[in-house]
Amino acid sequence: MFFLAAAKVGGIVANNTYRADFLYENLMIQNNVIHHAYLNKVSKLMFLGSSCIYPKLAPQPLKEEYLLTGELEPTNEPYAIAKIAGIKMCDAYRAQYGCNFISVMPTNLYGPNDNYDLNNSHVLPAMLRKFITAKKNGDATVTIWGTGIPKREFLHSDDLASACVFLMDNFEQDGFVNIGVGEDISIKELAHLVKDVVQFEGDVITDHSKPDGIPRKLMDVQKLNAMGWKASIDLKNGISRVYEEIKYNDWN
C-alpha cells in the first residue's frame, strides 16, 4: 500500500507567484509515482488532492460531483489543475490496467511540524506566527489579508491521518472522497480565535488591498460520514495543541 501525499504546496501568494512551478512540479511528482506504482504492481495507492480542485463559485457545501462543473479560482488554478489530473490519472489506471488506485480530497490542514514561512505558508500557520510574534513584540495590532469575510474549513492532521487509514481499508472505487469536518469559519473569526488562544491583547486589522481568494470552501463530507468516519478534533482544541508546540519559536 502507498500513500501519495507529496506535493509542492503554499498559500495564495506562493500559488499565484510560482504558477509554472506549481503546475510542473506537482504533475511530475504524481505522474512518476502513479505510473511506477503500476509498473511495480503496488497493491493499492491513495492519491491526496486538495479542496481547491472545485470551481470558484461551486454551490456550498462542496459535493464530489461538482468537480469540473465551472471555472477554477485563478490564484490557485495551476495547483488545482495538477490535482485534478492526479484524480483522473488514478481513475484511468484503474480503468485500463485494473490498478487499485483511489483518491481523497482533504480540506485545509493544520497540525504539528507545519510550515510557518510567511511567503508560502497556509492561512492558519501564518496567522499563528503573526499573533505569536506580535505578542512577543508588544505590538498594538495584527493585520490579516483581505476582508476577513471568506470562510474556510480546517482539519487537524491527526484527523486526516485517521481518515486516510480508514479509507485505505474501506474504499475501493473510482472518483474520490472528500475529507473534512463539515463546518467552516470566516477568516476574521479565525483570527479572533487564534488571538484568544495566543492571548494577544491588541486589535485585528484587515488589509482590503490583499486578495481574499475563493469566497467559501466547505466540504460536503456525507459520503465519508456514511462510511463510518467523522473528525474528532475541534478547531479551538487543535489550535491550542499547535500553539503549545510553537509558542516559544523566535521568528524575529
N, C-alpha and C positions, 0 to 999 in steps of 0.2 A: 504494500500500500504506500501511496505517495501523496503528500500534501504540498501543492504548489502555491506557496504564499509569497514567493519572491516577486518584487516589483520595484520600479522607480516611482516614488510617491512624494507628495507635497501638498501644500495649501494653494490658495488662489494665485499668489504671486509666482510660485515655482511653476505651477501648471501653465500659466499664461506666458511666462517668460521663456521657458525651455520647452517650447511646443514640439520641436523636432526630436529632442532627446526623449521626451516622454512617450512619443509615438514609436520611435525606432527601438529604444531600449526595451520597452515592455513587449513589443512584438517579438523581438529577438529572444528574450527570456522564455516566453511561453511557447513560441514556435519550436525552439530547440528541445525544451523539456518534454512537451507533449509528444513530439514526434519520436524522441528517443525512448520515451516510456512505451510507445507502441513497438518500436524495434526490439526492445529488451523484454517485451512481454510482461510489463508491470501488471499485477493482478487488478489493481484499482487505483485511480488517480482522482484527486479532488483539486479543482481549479478555483482559487479565490479571486473574485472580481471586486466590484465596488458599486455602491448605490448611485454613483454618478453616471452609470450607463443609461439611466432613464431620461426621457425627454424633459427639457427645461420646464415645460408647462403641463406635464402629465397630471391627471387627477390624483388627489391625495386621499388615503394613503396609497403608496406605490405598489400595485399588484404586478406579479411576474409577467402577466400577459401584456403589460403596457410597453414592453421593450420594442423599440423601433417603430413606435406609433407617432413620433414627432421629432422636431429638431432638438439637438443637444444644447446644453449650456455652453456658449462659446469659450468661456475661460478655461474649461477643462475638457474640451472636445477631443484633443489628441489622446489623452489618457482613456477617456470613455470609449473611443473607437477601438483602441487596443484591447480593452477588456471585453468588449462585445465580440471582437474577433476570437478571443480565447474561448468564450462560451460556444460559439459556432464551430470552432475547431474541435472541441471535445465532442460535440454532437456529430460532427462529420466523421470522426474516427470511430465513434460508436456505430454509426450507420454503415460505414464502408468496411470496417475491419472487425466489428464486434467488440471493441475495447470498452471496458467498464470505466469510462471517464465521466465524472459528474462535475457540476459547477454550483457554487454557492455565492451569494452576493451579500456581504456584510454591510451594515450601516457604518457611520463614523465610529472609529475606535479610539480608546484611550486605555492607559494602564501603565504597568511598570516598564522601565527602560525605554520610554518614549523619546521622540526627537524634539528638542526644545530650541532648535535654531530658528530665529525669528524670520529668516529668509525663506525657509522651506518646510516649516512645521505646520501641523494642522491647528485648527482654531483653539481647541481646549488646552493642549500643552503650551501653545504660545500665550494664551491668556493666563495660565498658571505662572509662567515665567514673569510676565509683566507685573502681576499683582505681588508676587514674592519680592521682586526687585524693588518695586515701588514702596513696599512696606519697609524693607531694609534701609532704603534711602530717605525715608520720611517724606516721600512725595505727596503732594496735595491731590493729585488726580492720576487716573489711568485712562488712556484713550483706546477705544476699540474701533475697529474698522467698520465703515458703513453706518447704516441707520440703526442697527440693532434689531430690526424688525424680522428678518428672515428666521425661520425655525429649523432646528436640526435635532436629530436623534443621536444618542451616544450610547455605545455598548462597551462594557468593560472587556478587556482582552481575555480575562479568565472565562467569562461567559462565552466569548467567541470560540475559545479552545474547546469548551464543553459541547457547544453546538456542532462543531466540526467533527468531533469524535462520534457524536450521536448520529450525524448524517452519514458518516462513512460506514457506520454499521447498519443504517436503516433506509438509505436512499439509493436507488439504482435506476435512474431514468434520464432521458434527455431533458433539455431545458435546464432550469436552475431553481434554487430555493433561496428566498430572502432570509437573512439572519439579522434580527434586531430586537428591540424591546417593545415596539408598538406604541411608544409615546415620544413626543418631542418637546422642545423648549426653545423660546426665542433666544437669539444671541445676547440680547440685553439682559434677559432673565438669567441666562447662564453666567454672564459677567457678575451679576449681583450674588449668585450662588457661590462662585469662586471667591468673590470679595468676602463673603461671610465665612467660608472655610478658612481662608488665609488670615482673616481678622484684620483686613486693611481698613483704615479709618477714613480714607479720602473719598473723593467723588469719582463716578464713572462718566467719562465724556465720549460721545460718539463723533466720528470723523466722517461726515457725509460725502467728502471728496473721494473716499475709497469705495471700491466695488462691494456689493452685497453678495454676489453670486446667485445661485438658484434661490427663489423665494422660500421654498419649503422642500424638505426631503424626509418624508416619513415613510418607513417601510411597512407594507402590509405583511404581517407575519402569521396570518391564519393558516397557511399551508404548513409551516413549521410547527405551530402550536398544535394543529390537528394530529401531527405525528407523535406528539407527546413531549415536546421540549419547550420550555419557557425560560427567559432570562431571570436571574435570581439576585443580581446586584443592583440596588437602586443608585441613582446618579449621585446624590449627595454623599452616600457612604463610599462609593467608588472614588469620587474626587478626594475625599478625606484620606483614603488609603494612599493615593498617589502623592498628596501633599506631604504626608508623613515621610515618604521616601525622599522627596526632593527639597524639603523646606530649608535645608542648610546649604543648598547649592549656591555658589557665588558666581553670578554671571556678569558682574561689573568689570 
